[in-house]
């Protein structure tokens, strides 16, 4: 029984198994580009959030990044949920 490497499977005729492997490898090849794009987007968002006034920045961090509810964010900031909602 011969062991096939990923390269030999890519060169093999287009069987269902070979086609599935080709598609899986093609998907993985796109991942670094997607990760780079997501990383750059995250940096841009972080830079934008850093420019916000401190009270707005706190709300964005608590509600969006830390995923606190409006009520919990209000408790952390010692304010009302209505105040949090109006600032978001």
Backbone bond lengths (Angstrom), bond angles and torsions (degrees), N, CA, C in turn:
res aa  C-N    CA-C-N  psi(-1)  N-CA   C-N-CA  omega(-1)  CA-C   N-CA-C  phi
1 X - - - 1.456 - - 1.525 108.28 -
2 X 1.296 116.33 127.00 1.462 121.08 -179.08 1.523 109.57 -90.73
3 X 1.328 114.69 144.05 1.459 120.35 176.57 1.515 107.57 -97.10
4 X 1.318 116.12 128.01 1.454 120.39 179.59 1.516 109.88 -97.06
5 X 1.313 114.99 136.56 1.462 119.76 173.97 1.510 108.05 -87.44
6 X 1.331 115.60 168.61 1.465 118.40 179.26 1.518 110.68 -62.10
7 X 1.359 117.22 -32.83 1.471 119.20 178.82 1.525 111.30 -66.11
8 X 1.362 116.36 -42.25 1.457 118.21 -179.18 1.522 111.16 -68.34
9 X 1.311 117.29 -33.47 1.465 119.06 176.47 1.520 111.13 -67.56
10 X 1.326 116.82 -34.80 1.459 119.21 178.56 1.513 111.42 -67.71
11 X 1.330 116.58 -29.57 1.460 120.89 -179.83 1.524 111.57 -87.48
12 X 1.315 117.79 -10.65 1.454 123.18 -177.45 1.520 110.44 -70.70
13 X 1.342 115.75 159.44 1.469 118.83 175.60 1.522 110.71 -56.95
14 X 1.299 116.22 158.07 1.471 122.42 -173.38 1.521 111.26 -76.64
15 X 1.321 116.74 73.71 1.460 121.01 172.25 1.520 107.32 -81.43
16 X 1.310 116.22 170.35 1.463 119.28 177.32 1.523 110.48 -58.60
17 X 1.343 116.28 -43.41 1.467 120.43 -179.37 1.528 110.84 -65.82
18 X 1.326 116.84 -44.22 1.462 120.70 179.65 1.514 111.77 -65.51
19 X 1.317 116.31 -39.27 1.463 120.52 179.10 1.522 110.97 -65.88
20 X 1.319 116.90 -41.83 1.456 120.29 178.70 1.523 110.66 -63.26
21 X 1.329 117.15 -40.37 1.457 120.77 178.76 1.521 110.54 -65.93
22 X 1.316 117.13 -43.31 1.471 120.35 178.20 1.523 110.99 -58.45
23 X 1.325 115.84 -44.27 1.467 119.59 -179.86 1.523 111.29 -65.34
24 X 1.328 117.37 -40.67 1.465 120.87 179.67 1.527 110.36 -64.38
25 X 1.319 116.72 -43.28 1.468 119.96 179.21 1.518 111.23 -67.74
26 X 1.308 117.96 -36.32 1.468 120.94 177.75 1.523 110.03 -65.31
27 X 1.336 116.71 -40.20 1.468 120.43 177.43 1.522 110.72 -61.96
28 X 1.327 117.26 -42.05 1.462 120.96 -179.75 1.519 111.10 -67.59
29 X 1.323 118.26 -31.19 1.461 121.05 178.93 1.522 110.59 -66.82
30 X 1.324 117.56 -30.87 1.463 121.06 -179.69 1.522 111.82 -77.48
31 X 1.327 117.83 -20.04 1.460 121.73 -175.69 1.522 113.01 -58.97
32 X 1.343 121.15 -46.78 1.470 118.83 179.70 1.528 112.88 -57.92
33 X 1.325 117.57 -39.28 1.461 120.31 177.48 1.524 111.08 -64.10
34 X 1.324 116.43 -42.17 1.463 120.37 178.84 1.527 110.37 -65.21
35 X 1.324 116.78 -41.83 1.465 120.06 179.60 1.518 110.94 -64.04
36 X 1.320 116.95 -40.57 1.469 120.43 178.45 1.519 110.35 -63.98
37 X 1.318 116.35 -41.04 1.461 120.68 179.25 1.526 110.89 -65.83
38 X 1.335 116.58 -42.22 1.468 120.81 178.83 1.523 110.76 -65.86
39 X 1.329 116.69 -38.61 1.456 120.55 178.88 1.520 110.69 -64.22
40 X 1.312 117.07 -43.30 1.463 120.72 179.16 1.523 110.57 -66.15
41 X 1.315 117.03 -39.40 1.467 120.91 177.71 1.525 109.98 -63.74
42 X 1.328 117.17 -43.18 1.465 120.80 179.09 1.528 110.84 -62.31
43 X 1.318 116.96 -39.43 1.471 120.05 177.51 1.525 111.07 -64.19
44 X 1.319 116.35 -41.53 1.465 120.19 179.81 1.525 110.69 -64.36
45 X 1.325 116.89 -41.75 1.463 120.65 178.52 1.525 110.09 -64.47
46 X 1.339 116.02 -43.82 1.466 119.84 179.94 1.535 110.62 -61.08
47 X 1.329 116.82 -42.52 1.476 120.04 178.21 1.522 110.56 -63.11
48 X 1.317 117.39 -41.15 1.461 121.10 179.94 1.532 110.73 -65.18
49 X 1.326 116.56 -43.05 1.466 120.13 179.66 1.526 110.12 -64.19
50 X 1.321 117.53 -36.58 1.467 120.80 179.67 1.533 112.50 -63.70
51 X 1.323 117.39 -22.49 1.468 120.28 179.93 1.530 112.69 -84.22
52 X 1.325 117.15 -10.98 1.462 120.34 -179.78 1.522 110.82 -70.49
53 X 1.333 116.85 152.11 1.470 119.28 171.33 1.532 108.81 -58.31
54 X 1.318 117.14 151.83 1.474 121.14 -172.33 1.524 113.59 -56.68
55 X 1.342 118.61 -38.51 1.464 119.46 -178.96 1.530 111.69 -66.82
56 X 1.326 116.26 -37.47 1.466 120.19 177.77 1.531 110.37 -71.64
57 X 1.326 116.23 -40.57 1.461 121.52 179.54 1.531 110.13 -60.39
58 X 1.339 117.06 -43.04 1.467 120.67 178.51 1.524 111.07 -58.39
59 X 1.319 116.24 -43.41 1.466 120.11 -179.59 1.515 112.02 -64.86
60 X 1.324 116.63 -43.85 1.465 119.96 179.73 1.522 109.99 -62.44
61 X 1.317 116.49 -45.09 1.466 119.97 -179.67 1.526 110.54 -62.99
62 X 1.315 117.23 -47.67 1.459 120.24 -177.76 1.524 112.80 -65.94
63 X 1.327 116.54 -46.56 1.469 120.14 -173.26 1.529 113.63 -83.87
64 X 1.320 117.25 -35.96 1.464 119.14 -175.94 1.525 112.40 -95.45
65 X 1.317 117.76 -49.34 1.467 119.82 -176.54 1.515 112.04 -82.48
66 X 1.332 116.99 -43.51 1.463 120.18 -179.64 1.528 111.54 -86.17
67 X 1.325 116.47 -9.77 1.464 124.39 176.89 1.531 113.16 57.62
68 X 1.330 115.57 36.85 1.466 119.11 174.05 1.520 109.39 -77.33
69 X 1.304 115.68 150.13 1.460 119.86 174.02 1.525 108.63 -71.51
70 X 1.311 115.83 165.43 1.463 120.66 177.03 1.527 109.74 -58.80
71 X 1.325 116.84 -42.52 1.468 120.58 179.51 1.528 111.85 -62.76
72 X 1.325 117.45 -43.56 1.460 120.39 179.55 1.522 111.65 -68.26
73 X 1.322 117.11 -40.42 1.468 120.06 176.95 1.522 110.14 -62.21
74 X 1.318 116.82 -39.80 1.466 120.81 177.88 1.525 110.54 -61.95
75 X 1.328 117.11 -41.71 1.462 120.71 179.38 1.532 110.68 -64.39
76 X 1.332 117.16 -42.31 1.466 120.97 179.09 1.523 110.63 -61.83
77 X 1.333 116.02 -39.89 1.468 121.08 -176.44 1.533 113.05 -90.66
78 X 1.302 116.83 2.37 1.475 121.77 -178.38 1.521 111.37 54.04
79 X 1.312 115.10 51.04 1.462 121.08 177.67 1.523 108.25 -140.46
80 X 1.303 116.93 -174.73 1.468 120.78 -178.69 1.529 110.48 -94.49
81 X 1.314 116.66 155.05 1.465 119.84 174.85 1.531 112.01 -58.01
82 X 1.327 116.55 -34.92 1.465 120.13 179.33 1.541 110.53 -64.02
83 X 1.328 116.81 -37.78 1.462 120.12 178.30 1.511 110.55 -66.12
84 X 1.329 116.67 -39.82 1.464 120.45 178.40 1.520 109.49 -64.19
85 X 1.318 116.96 -47.87 1.460 120.01 -179.53 1.512 112.72 -59.83
86 X 1.318 116.95 -40.19 1.453 119.32 -177.54 1.534 111.55 -69.59
87 X 1.335 117.24 -28.03 1.470 120.18 179.21 1.525 112.56 -82.42
88 X 1.330 116.01 -24.00 1.456 118.73 177.53 1.510 108.97 -78.70
